[in-house]
Amino acid sequence: MVYMRKFFLLLVLGPVIWGIGIFPSYGAQESIMKQEKIARRGILLVAFGTSVPEAAQSLTEIEKKVREKYAGTELRWAYTSKTIRTRYAAQGKVMDSPETALAKLMDDGYTQVAVLSLHVVPGQEFHDVYQNAIRFSEMIGGFEKILVARPLLGNYDDMSRAVDVLARIFPAPADSGEGVIFIGHGNASHPSDAIYVAMDSLFRTRAENLFVGTVQGHPTPEELLPKLAAAKIRKVRLIPLMTVAGDHARKDMAGEGPGSWKSILAAHGIESEGVFSGLSQSPEIVNIWIDHLDEIISKM
């Protein structure tokens, strides 16, 4: 009977005691925590990565541009390629994965994070970054807000803008027998591969001798050869449609191996010259990425 009375008193008076502050309510605790949590913003730049020093320098230039525009905002890097991170580790250098970099930002007390993807298309790696980043706002104690900017060629306007820039930087005179092929990475098993086919068509609206090919997707060399023949192309410049001119540009695009674009074209009587200049080396192209960053930061 005594225990029943105590239980009844607790049941009736508990909410009253809780409300007058003898025991702070959950809502009150949450309010106090929010007041104590100072908003801190960080920017995370995410790229596939490269171990080629010359190519890495162009990423440094992007960093300088972001720092100039967002002076005072914490800026960090992450590479999605485990292979590249492992190479850095062998040299005693630490390069975080996107997930590790985000965890460190969270542990360091940052509450808002803008993630800028320096990938070219919204392919598998971009989607992995996006999906994992969003989860950092869903976990207990996670970010109050985290937004991921779209990659370089995120929509039609991005594509058209990039084509205008690249067609101007790398012109190919009509009826000269010369052309330009912009070589992207590609991924034949991912829907984003269609962007390269669309880009190939867009380039032709600017000039009949500008083309797009890929290393691991479409258009393939075999798909492009008939178009080159129809345009009477005898010599081409091979330009990386990649963030940096790393291993893919030096081996798969313009390397001496039998499977490279250079070798395949040579076998069909087309001379080629590799230009090792990644997209990140063009200030106008970098501005497209920066505009994407501006867009998400404006929403924070």
C-alpha positions, 0 to 999 in steps of 0.5 A, a space after each residue: 500500500 505504501 509503495 502504491 501511494 509513492 507511485 501515485 504521488 510520483 505520477 501526479 506530482 512528477 510533471 509538476 516537479 519537472 516543470 518547475 525546474 527541480 529536474 530540467 525537461 528534455 526540451 529545456 536541456 535541448 534549448 540550453 545546448 543550442 544556446 551553447 552551440 556557436 555556429 561555425 562554418 567550414 568548407 570541404 573541397 573534395 576531388 578524386 585526387 592526383 599524385 602527379 605534382 604538376 597536376 596537384 598544383 592546379 588544385 592548389 590554385 583552386 584552394 587559393 581562389 576559395 580562400 580569397 573569396 571566403 577568407 576566415 572560413 575553415 577550408 579542408 581537403 579530401 580525396 575520394 581515391 583510396 589509391 591516391 590516399 595510400 600513395 600519399 601515406 607512403 610518403 608520410 603525408 595524410 590525405 583524408 577521405 571525405 568521410 574522415 574529413 567530415 568526422 574531423 570537422 564535426 569533432 572540431 565543433 563545426 556546425 555548418 559545412 559546404 562541400 564542393 565536389 571538384 568532380 566533372 560529372 555526377 558519377 558514382 564517386 559524386 553520389 557516394 560523397 553526397 549520400 555519405 555527407 547527408 548522413 552526417 546531418 542525420 546522426 545525433 550530434 551531427 551537423 546542423 546543416 551540410 550542403 553538397 554543391 553539384 560537380 562541374 557538369 551538373 546541368 545543361 547550363 553548366 555544360 553549355 557554359 563549359 563548352 563555350 569556354 573550352 571551344 574558345 581556349 582550344 579552337 580548331 580551324 574549319 576545313 584544316 584537317 585538324 580537330 580537338 578531342 576532349 577526353 573524359 574519364 567515363 563510366 559505361 555502367 553509370 547513367 552519368 556517362 550519357 553526359 559525355 555523349 551530350 557534350 560531344 553533340 554540344 561541341 559540334 554546335 560550336 565547331 564541326 571538328 570538336 569532339 568528346 571521347 572517354 577512357 572508360 565509357 562512351 564515346 569510345 575511340 571506335 565510336 568516334 573514328 567514323 565521325 573523324 573520318 567524315 570530318 576528314 580529320 588527320 591530326 588532333 589535339 587530345 585535351 583532358 576533360 578531367 579536373 587534373 591532367 593526372 595518370 589517365 591523361 598521361 597513360 590512357 589518353 596520350 600514353 604509348 600503350 596499345 590501348 591509349 587514344 593516341 595509339 588507337 588513332 595512330 593505327 588509323 592514320 590520325 596523328 595526335 598531340 597530348 595537351 596536359 592541361 586539366 580543367 582546373 587550370 582554366 580560371 573560367 572553368 574554375 569559376 563554374 565550380 566556385 559559382 556552385 559553391 556560392 550557390 550552396 553557401 547562400 542557402 546556409 
